[in-house]
Amino acid sequence: MTRAQDDDDASVELMGMSIDRLDDERLLDEIFDAMHDREATERGGWVVTVDVGVLRHSAEDPELQALFAAADRRVAAGLQLVWASRMQGEPLPGRISGTPLALRIAARAADEGRRIFLLGGDPGAAEGAESMLQLRYPGLDVCGWSSGRVSLPVTDEELDELAARIEPAGPDLVLLAYGSPKQEYVARGLRERLPGVWLVGVGLGLGMLAGQIHDAPPWMHQLGVDWMHRLAKQPRRLAKRYLVDDLPFAAKMFASAALSRFSRRR
């Protein structure tokens, strides 16, 4: 895949991060079209799904900013990012969040005979997601799964062990469900060890597919308040992250977007 560096419409910058202006259909086209050329290029890719938390980590930590910038594609997983891009006058086409993306990838992989490996999540998540996906998409080849735990940041020894599990299965894609930024550290390390494989972060996606995590109802997703559902389920673990860290940062993001639009108009 070649990024059009000189195309001003190819991405939108929010809080110092470049977000690719792709909808889910175009993203899947890029991934699966690249697979047809993999025998010649021997190159896969790495996709980061960006929500407010990921954007905040990138803005506040130079090491994480460099980590996320190393990905081949960064797409908006949070509806708040889509709103901010519209306020900025550079609208992103829509939200591409982990669980729907995992389902779209599985459906396309089943149609095109591509192999998927499921990696991460809580114990039982990858195994449960495999059963659900193969039931829903009978032609899908889930060539392996592992919920192997890793450190933050992941060590070279852990990466070598993961690569040794994945490589013999021969996947075309690996869906990573460690949560950010752990899954990005894993993706960066595996891209070096498995250069022909596509690596896509899906966050809580495997746990949701396995039924371990109950997703918010559709109307909450449409309003961009699905985080409130997760907060209600796990208030002790998520209250500081969502209310103390993410909400003020989101306010800064919207203010920055409005200021950017106003500055361009002057």
C-alpha positions, 0 to 999 in steps of 0.5 A, a space after each residue: 500500500 502506498 500512501 499519497 503523501 501529497 494528497 491534502 485530502 488523504 488525512 485530517 490532523 487532530 491534536 497532532 495526529 494524522 487520521 486517515 480519511 477512509 470509510 470502512 469500505 475503502 479501508 477493507 479494499 486497501 487491506 484486501 487489495 494489498 494481499 493480492 500483491 503480497 507475493 510480490 511485495 512481501 509486505 503487510 500493514 498495521 491499522 490503528 483504531 483511534 478513539 479519544 483515549 488513544 488520541 490523548 495518549 498520543 498528544 501527551 506522550 512523545 513515545 506513544 506519539 511516535 508509536 502510533 505514527 509508525 502505523 500504516 493507517 490510523 482511522 477514527 474509532 470514536 465518534 467524537 473524532 468525527 465530530 471534531 473533524 466536522 467542526 474543523 471543516 475537514 470531515 472524516 467519512 465516519 467511525 470505524 470501531 473495533 467490533 464492527 471492523 472485526 466483523 467486516 474483516 471476517 466477512 470479507 476474509 470468508 468471501 476471499 478465502 483469507 486466513 485470520 488469527 485472533 490474538 489477545 483479549 481476556 482468557 476465553 475471548 479469542 476462543 469464543 470469538 473464533 466459535 462465533 465468527 465461524 458460526 456466522 461466516 461458515 467459510 471463514 478460516 480462523 487458522 489460530 488463536 491465542 490469549 497469550 499475555 504480554 507486558 507493557 511495553 511488550 518485550 522482545 522475548 514475548 514478541 518472539 514467542 507470539 511470532 512463533 505461535 502465529 507464523 506456522 498458522 500462515 494467517 493473512 490477518 491478525 486481529 489484536 485485542 490487547 487494548 491500547 497502547 499494548 496492542 500497538 506495541 505488539 503490532 509494531 513488534 509483530 510487523 517486523 517479525 511477520 512482514 507479510 501479515 496485516 495487523 489490525 487493532 480491535 480493542 475490546 472486539 474479541 471479548 464482545 464477539 465472545 459475549 464476555 463484554 456486553 456492548 452498548 445498544 445501537 442508539 448509544 453508538 449512534 449518539 457517541 455515548 457508548 462509553 457511558 455504557 462501559 462506565 456504568 458496567 465498570 465504574 471503579 476501573 473506568 471513572 478516572 479514565 473517562 471522566 477525569 482524563 478523557 472528557 477534559 481532553 475531548 473538550 480541548 480537542 473540540 476547542 482546537 478544531 473550532 480554532 483551526 476552522 476560524 483561523 483558516 477563515 481569517 
